[in-house]
Structure formats: structure tokens, C-alpha cells
Amino acid sequence: MNRNESLTLTIKGITLDDVYFENLGPLEVNSLAAMVENQIDKIARDKKTLDTFKLFLYTALHFAAQAYSKNETASSKKQDEQDQLDIAIDKLSSALSRLPLE
């Protein structure tokens, strides 16, 4: 199977047909499915519920929160790097402006 083919997955006894994610191959998709199933199991233990719909929603929220946090961290890091670059440019400009002109 190549990276452009869809596949069939089963998560918690529910079969999903025609699963495809751009730039992900079968190994990656199956790994993600295993992560989802493991997270559902963990939430089921923590929340002490067997309500599949609620478990799926809790799991979706878990992964959405992870993605949001990762995005915020990356944005914050990028801003910090930009701030450091601006400081370095200001220092360099200041140092150059004090050099005598020939």
C-alpha cells in the first residue's frame, strides 16, 4: 500500500472505511489509531464511563488540546526568537553607528 491509498481501521470495535490522511502512510495511520484507542481506554478508566460517544468526545478534546498547546508553544517560541533577533539587530546597529566614517 502506498501513501496515497486509503485503508480500513477498527477502533474500539467500530470500523472506519476509506481512512486517508495526506502525507501519512499506513504505519503512521495505524500508529495514530492505536494512540486514539489507548487514550479512549485511559479516559474510560479516569471518567469511569462506558458511554462510547462521550469517550470519543473526551478523546477528541484531548487531542485538540494537545494540538492547540503545541501550536501556542511554537508561536511563543517563534516570537521569542524574533524578539532576540530584534535585540541583536538593535545592538549591531548601535555599535555600527558609533564607528567613525571614513
C-alpha positions as CSV (number, residue, x, y, z in Angstrom):
1,M,0.0,0.0,0.0
2,N,1.4,3.4,-0.9
3,R,1.0,6.7,0.9
4,N,-2.0,7.7,-1.4
5,E,-4.2,4.7,-0.7
6,S,-7.0,4.6,1.9
7,L,-7.3,1.9,4.5
8,T,-9.8,0.4,6.9
9,L,-9.3,0.7,10.6
10,T,-11.1,-0.6,13.6
11,I,-11.1,1.4,16.8
12,K,-13.0,0.2,19.9
13,G,-14.9,-2.3,17.6
14,I,-16.0,0.5,15.2
15,T,-14.8,0.0,11.6
16,L,-13.8,3.1,9.7
17,D,-13.6,2.6,5.9
18,D,-11.7,4.8,3.5
19,V,-9.3,6.3,6.0
20,Y,-6.8,8.6,4.3
21,F,-4.6,11.4,5.6
22,E,-2.3,13.3,3.2
23,N,1.4,12.6,3.7
24,L,0.7,9.7,6.1
25,G,1.3,6.1,5.2
26,P,-0.4,3.0,6.7
27,L,2.2,2.7,9.5
28,E,1.6,6.2,10.7
29,V,-2.2,6.0,10.4
30,N,-2.3,2.7,12.3
31,S,0.0,4.2,15.0
32,L,-2.4,7.1,15.3
33,A,-5.3,4.7,15.6
34,A,-3.5,2.9,18.4
35,M,-2.8,6.1,20.2
36,V,-6.5,7.1,19.9
37,E,-7.6,3.7,21.2
38,N,-5.2,3.9,24.2
39,Q,-6.4,7.4,25.0
40,I,-10.0,6.2,24.9
41,D,-9.1,3.4,27.4
42,K,-7.3,5.8,29.7
43,I,-10.2,8.2,29.7
44,A,-12.7,5.4,30.3
45,R,-10.7,4.5,33.4
46,D,-10.4,8.1,34.6
47,K,-14.0,9.0,33.9
48,K,-15.4,5.7,34.9
49,T,-17.8,5.6,32.0
50,L,-18.6,3.2,29.2
51,D,-20.5,5.8,27.2
52,T,-18.7,5.4,23.8
53,F,-20.0,8.7,22.4
54,K,-18.7,10.7,25.5
55,L,-15.4,8.8,25.4
56,F,-14.9,9.7,21.8
57,L,-15.7,13.4,22.5
58,Y,-13.3,13.4,25.5
59,T,-10.6,11.9,23.3
60,A,-11.2,14.4,20.5
61,L,-10.9,17.2,23.0
62,H,-7.7,15.7,24.5
63,F,-6.0,15.6,21.1
64,A,-7.4,19.1,20.1
65,A,-6.0,20.5,23.3
66,Q,-2.6,18.9,22.6
67,A,-2.6,20.4,19.1
68,Y,-3.6,23.8,20.4
69,S,-0.9,23.7,23.1
70,K,1.7,22.6,20.7
71,N,0.7,25.4,18.3
72,E,0.8,28.0,21.1
73,T,4.2,26.8,22.3
74,A,5.6,27.0,18.7
75,S,4.1,30.5,18.2
76,S,5.5,31.7,21.6
77,K,9.0,30.2,20.7
78,K,8.9,31.9,17.3
79,Q,8.0,35.3,18.9
80,D,10.9,34.8,21.5
81,E,13.3,34.1,18.7
82,Q,12.1,37.2,16.8
83,D,12.5,39.3,19.9
84,Q,16.1,38.1,20.4
85,L,16.8,38.7,16.7
86,D,15.4,42.3,17.0
87,I,17.6,42.9,20.1
88,A,20.7,41.6,18.3
89,I,20.0,43.8,15.3
90,D,19.5,46.9,17.5
91,K,22.8,46.2,19.3
92,L,24.6,45.7,16.0
93,S,23.1,48.9,14.5
94,S,24.1,50.8,17.6
95,A,27.6,49.5,17.5
96,L,28.0,50.3,13.8
97,S,26.6,53.8,14.3
98,R,29.5,54.6,16.7
99,L,32.2,53.6,14.2
100,P,33.9,56.6,12.6
101,L,33.0,57.2,9.0
102,E,35.9,57.2,6.6
